[in-house]
Amino acid sequence: MRRWTTLMAAGVLLSTLAPGSAGAPATAVRLGAVIPLTGRFGGGGAQVRTGYEFAVEDINARGGVRVGDQHLPLELTILDDESDPTKTVSRLEALAGQGVVAFLGGFGSDLHAAAAAVAEKNKIPYCGVAFALHAIHQQGFKYLFSPFVKSPDIAIGIYRFLNASLPAEQRPRRVAIFAERTDWGRELQRLWTTRSTEYGYQIVQSEEYTVGTRDFSDVILRAKAAGAEAVFSVPTPPDGIALIRQMKELDFTPKVILMIRAADAVSWNQALGKDGDYVLLAPGWHNAFNFPGVAELNAKHRQRLGRPADVITGPSYACVQIVADAVERAGKLDPLAIRDAMAATNLQTVEGPVRFRPDGTGIVPFVLVQWQNGSQQLVWPKESGAMPFIFP
């Protein structure tokens, strides 16, 4: 079933999609978001939705967005793609037909990859976080923007982090890669492998698995037999939880486990408890940052949800800040003008300063977070108030 929510003005207004009247003066800046609120990425999608909704509420409470000589509220319509890329496409096409001036993306590289072509076809700028696939930015898309770290920086980032955090004799130099059989899984598999030796690491096992695999025992036992001291992977949340459970059952205890994406959601700790501790993730943000607006975002999140802002909520909030800023600088509700303004972004956000390269990738820091005693703690970069990295 298709689901939607529309937010506008200083408060919250629920409404259905309704096409604007041709030629009528604009009454709002219409944004459209397609997010996985259900399915395999539902936990991450919930964080994305919160970031978008909070940002829209806050901007509208300050008077909305200046467009030429008037101030207009942001109006955000959210549709659930159910973690299905074919539905990502159909939902975005529906929003394009309703006159949105910008798209906001969901969670997961395969969903964003499906979305990018829709944005390009309809010539509507697209801002997305929670996806690290770099290859999609190499296809010449002009409407795709992502203030989120990409695979090349992730690949070298983990090696640099380990070398900076651990004495040479303690580094887990023997690495196993559990590669999801997807474009992003293979992209990072290749980059982790090709960049390993220059940082002093050896890939002792590199195997692919199919999304939704139930039995990982063969992969795990081969990594154990190879003497792997670290495991790098980018599983979906269900696959990541299954991997950790089966690694424990098979008594495979590598010194370092990096599970990007799977460990982002709070459901990680709910499902695994202490068995999920010490796992690293690379979500691009943490609520310990001291950039302008972070303290207020944390306070609002704590009031609504009982905890500081989740790791994907911050980058999502920043996406709305970026789009609102671009609309103001464009001075009109023209998607092409907004796209050009987004390309020229130089903005301080809750994610920190954001600029874009010509391919739409954001110039943003590499961030590592570790589950410690049931909570996500910032461990990198050190200058951002990071906690000590817990290493066996």
C-alpha positions in Angstrom: 0.0 0.0 0.0 1.3 3.5 -0.8 1.7 5.7 2.2 2.1 9.4 2.4 2.5 12.3 4.8 2.7 16.0 4.0 4.3 18.5 6.4 3.9 22.3 5.9 3.8 25.6 7.8 5.0 25.8 11.4 2.9 22.9 12.5 2.1 19.5 11.0 -0.7 19.0 8.5 -1.6 15.6 7.1 -3.0 15.6 3.6 -3.1 13.5 0.5 -1.3 14.4 -2.8 -3.1 17.0 -4.7 -1.9 18.6 -8.0 -1.5 22.4 -7.9 -3.6 24.7 -10.0 -1.9 25.6 -13.3 -0.8 29.2 -13.2 -1.7 29.7 -9.6 0.8 31.6 -7.3 3.0 29.2 -5.3 1.9 28.7 -1.7 4.7 26.3 -0.7 8.0 24.8 -1.7 7.0 21.3 -2.5 9.6 18.5 -1.7 9.1 14.8 -2.3 10.8 12.0 -0.4 10.7 8.3 -1.1 11.9 6.3 1.9 11.9 2.7 3.0 9.7 2.8 6.0 9.0 -0.9 5.9 11.0 -3.9 4.7 14.7 -4.7 5.1 15.8 -1.0 5.4 12.8 0.1 7.6 15.0 0.9 10.6 17.3 3.1 8.7 14.4 4.7 6.8 12.9 5.7 10.1 16.0 7.7 10.9 15.9 9.4 7.5 12.3 10.3 7.9 12.9 11.9 11.3 15.7 14.0 10.0 13.6 15.3 7.1 10.5 16.0 9.3 12.5 17.8 12.0 14.3 20.0 9.5 11.0 20.9 7.8 9.4 21.8 11.1 12.3 23.9 12.2 12.7 25.8 9.0 9.0 26.5 8.8 9.0 27.6 12.5 11.5 30.3 11.5 9.3 31.6 8.7 9.9 29.2 5.9 12.1 29.8 2.8 12.6 33.1 1.1 11.7 32.8 -2.6 12.2 36.1 -4.4 10.2 38.6 -2.4 8.1 36.2 -0.4 8.5 33.6 2.3 7.0 30.2 1.6 6.7 27.1 3.9 8.3 23.8 3.0 5.8 21.1 2.1 7.2 17.6 2.3 5.4 14.5 0.9 6.8 11.2 2.0 6.1 7.9 0.3 7.2 4.4 1.5 8.9 2.3 -1.2 8.9 -0.8 1.1 12.7 -1.3 0.5 11.9 -2.2 -3.1 13.8 -0.3 -5.8 11.0 -0.9 -8.4 8.7 0.9 -6.0 11.3 3.6 -5.4 11.0 4.4 -9.2 7.2 4.4 -9.3 6.9 6.5 -6.2 9.3 9.1 -7.4 7.6 9.3 -10.8 4.3 9.9 -9.0 5.9 12.8 -7.0 7.4 14.2 -10.2 3.9 14.4 -11.6 2.8 16.4 -8.6 5.2 19.3 -9.2 7.8 18.8 -6.5 10.9 21.0 -7.1 13.3 18.6 -5.3 13.6 15.0 -4.3 14.9 13.7 -1.0 16.2 10.1 -1.0 15.8 7.1 1.2 18.3 4.6 2.7 20.5 2.0 1.0 22.6 2.3 -2.1 20.5 0.1 -4.3 17.4 2.3 -3.7 19.4 5.5 -4.4 20.8 4.0 -7.5 17.3 3.3 -8.8 16.2 6.9 -7.8 19.1 8.7 -9.5 17.9 7.9 -13.0 14.4 9.1 -12.2 15.7 12.4 -11.0 17.8 12.8 -14.1 14.9 11.9 -16.4 12.6 14.4 -14.8 15.3 17.0 -14.3 14.5 17.4 -10.6 17.5 17.8 -8.2 17.9 14.9 -5.8 19.6 15.0 -2.4 20.3 11.6 -0.7 22.2 10.3 2.3 22.8 6.8 3.7 24.3 5.6 0.5 28.0 5.2 -0.2 27.9 3.7 -3.8 30.4 5.7 -5.8 29.8 4.2 -9.2 26.4 5.9 -9.6 28.2 9.3 -9.5 30.4 8.3 -12.4 27.5 8.1 -14.9 27.3 11.8 -15.7 24.2 12.5 -13.7 23.7 16.3 -13.2 20.8 16.2 -10.7 22.3 13.8 -8.1 23.8 15.2 -4.9 24.9 13.3 -1.8 26.5 14.9 1.3 27.6 11.5 2.4 31.0 9.6 2.4 31.6 7.3 -0.5 33.3 4.0 -1.0 36.8 5.2 -1.9 37.0 7.2 1.3 35.5 4.4 3.3 38.0 1.9 1.9 41.1 3.9 3.0 39.4 5.4 6.0 39.2 2.2 8.0 42.9 1.4 7.3 43.9 4.9 8.3 41.8 4.7 11.5 43.3 1.3 12.5 46.8 2.5 11.9 46.2 5.8 13.8 44.5 4.0 16.7 46.6 0.9 17.3 50.3 0.2 17.8 51.8 -1.6 14.8 52.2 -4.9 16.7 48.5 -4.9 17.7 47.0 -4.1 14.3 44.6 -6.8 12.9 46.4 -7.2 9.6 44.7 -10.3 8.3 41.3 -9.2 6.9 38.3 -11.2 5.7 35.8 -9.5 3.4 32.2 -10.7 3.4 30.9 -9.1 0.2 27.2 -8.7 -0.5 26.5 -9.6 -4.1 25.4 -6.1 -5.1 27.1 -3.2 -6.9 28.0 -1.6 -3.6 29.2 -4.8 -2.0 31.5 -5.5 -5.0 32.7 -1.9 -5.2 33.9 -2.0 -1.6 35.3 -5.5 -1.9 37.5 -4.3 -4.8 38.6 -1.1 -3.0 39.4 -2.8 0.3 41.4 -5.3 -1.6 43.3 -3.0 -3.9 44.1 -0.5 -1.1 45.1 -3.1 1.6 48.8 -3.6 1.0 49.8 0.1 1.0 48.4 0.3 4.6 50.0 -2.9 5.7 47.0 -5.3 5.6 46.4 -8.6 3.9 43.1 -9.9 2.5 43.1 -13.6 3.6 39.5 -14.3 2.5 37.1 -12.4 0.2 33.8 -14.1 -0.5 30.4 -13.0 -1.9 27.0 -13.9 -0.6 23.5 -13.3 -1.7 21.3 -10.8 0.1 18.9 -12.7 2.4 21.2 -15.6 2.9 20.2 -17.6 6.0 23.2 -19.8 6.5 26.6 -18.0 6.6 28.5 -20.9 8.2 30.7 -21.8 5.2 31.8 -18.2 4.8 32.4 -17.8 8.5 34.3 -21.0 8.9 36.6 -20.3 6.0 37.4 -16.9 7.5 38.2 -18.5 10.8 40.4 -21.1 9.2 42.3 -18.4 7.3 43.1 -16.7 10.6 41.2 -13.5 9.9 41.6 -10.9 12.6 39.2 -8.4 11.1 36.0 -8.7 9.1 34.7 -5.9 6.8 31.2 -6.1 5.4 28.2 -4.0 4.2 25.2 -6.2 5.0 21.6 -5.3 5.2 20.4 -5.1 8.8 18.8 -8.6 8.8 21.9 -10.1 7.2 24.2 -8.3 9.6 22.3 -9.6 12.6 22.4 -13.1 11.2 26.1 -12.9 10.6 26.9 -11.8 14.2 24.7 -14.5 15.7 26.3 -17.2 13.5 29.8 -15.9 14.2 29.2 -16.3 17.9 27.7 -19.7 17.5 30.8 -20.8 15.5 33.2 -19.2 18.0 34.7 -16.8 15.4 35.8 -13.7 17.3 37.8 -11.4 15.1 39.4 -8.4 16.8 37.7 -5.9 14.6 34.3 -6.1 12.9 33.2 -3.4 10.5 29.5 -3.7 9.5 28.5 -0.6 7.5 24.7 0.0 7.3 23.6 -3.1 9.2 24.6 -1.6 12.6 23.2 1.9 11.9 19.7 1.3 13.4 18.9 1.1 17.1 17.3 -2.3 16.3 20.9 -3.6 16.2 21.2 -3.5 20.0 17.6 -4.6 20.5 18.3 -7.7 18.5 21.8 -8.6 19.6 22.3 -7.0 23.0 25.9 -7.3 24.2 26.7 -9.5 21.2 26.4 -6.4 19.1 28.9 -4.5 21.0 32.3 -3.4 19.6 31.1 -3.5 16.0 32.1 -0.5 13.9 29.9 1.4 11.5 30.5 4.4 9.2 27.2 6.4 9.2 28.7 9.8 8.3 27.6 11.6 11.4 27.2 11.4 15.2 25.2 13.4 17.8 28.5 14.3 19.6 29.4 16.8 16.8 29.4 20.4 17.9 28.3 22.0 14.6 25.6 24.7 14.8 22.2 23.2 15.3 23.3 19.8 16.6 22.5 20.6 20.2 19.0 21.7 19.3 18.5 18.7 17.1 19.5 16.4 20.0 17.2 18.2 22.4 14.3 17.8 20.0 15.0 14.2 19.3 15.4 13.4 23.0 12.1 15.1 23.8 10.3 13.2 21.0 12.1 9.8 21.1 13.9 9.7 24.4 17.5 9.7 23.1 19.9 12.0 21.2 19.6 12.1 17.4 20.3 8.9 15.6 23.3 8.6 13.3 21.4 8.9 10.0 19.0 11.6 11.3 21.8 14.2 11.2 22.8 13.8 7.5 19.1 13.7 6.6 18.4 16.9 8.4 21.4 18.4 6.6 19.8 17.4 3.2 16.8 19.6 3.9 19.0 22.4 5.0 20.9 22.1 1.7 17.8 22.1 -0.5 16.2 25.0 1.4 19.4 27.0 1.0 19.5 26.2 -2.7 15.9 27.3 -3.2 16.7 30.7 -1.5 19.8 31.3 -3.6 17.9 30.2 -6.8 15.2 32.8 -6.0 12.5 30.8 -7.8 10.8 27.5 -7.8 12.6 26.2 -10.9 14.2 22.8 -10.6 17.0 23.7 -13.0 17.8 26.9 -11.1 17.7 24.9 -7.8 19.9 22.3 -9.2 22.5 24.9 -10.2 22.3 26.4 -6.8 22.8 23.0 -5.1 25.9 22.5 -7.2 27.4 25.7 -5.8 26.5 24.8 -2.2 28.9 26.1 0.5 26.9 25.7 3.6 27.3 25.1 7.3 24.9 22.4 8.3 24.4 20.1 11.3 26.7 17.8 9.4 29.4 20.5 9.2 30.5 22.5 6.2 29.2 21.0 2.9 30.3 21.5 -0.6 29.9 19.3 -3.7 32.3 18.0 -6.3 31.3 18.2 -9.9 30.1 14.6 -9.8 27.7 15.4 -6.9 29.6 13.7 -4.2 29.9 15.7 -1.0 33.1 16.9 0.5 32.4 15.5 4.0 34.5 13.7 6.7 34.9 10.0 7.2 33.2 9.1 10.5 33.5 5.9 12.5 31.1 4.9 15.3 31.4 1.9 17.6 28.7 0.1 19.6 29.9 0.3 23.3 27.8 -1.0 26.1 24.6 -0.8 24.1 25.1 2.6 22.6 26.7 4.1 19.6 29.9 6.1 20.4 31.9 8.3 18.1 35.5 7.0 17.8 36.7 8.9 14.7 37.7 11.6 13.9 39.5 12.2 17.2 39.2 16.0 16.9 35.4 15.8 17.0 35.3 14.6 20.6 35.7 11.0 19.9 35.6 8.3 22.7 38.4 5.8 22.9 38.2 2.9 20.5 37.6 -0.3 22.4 39.9 -3.1 21.1 40.3 -6.6 22.5 
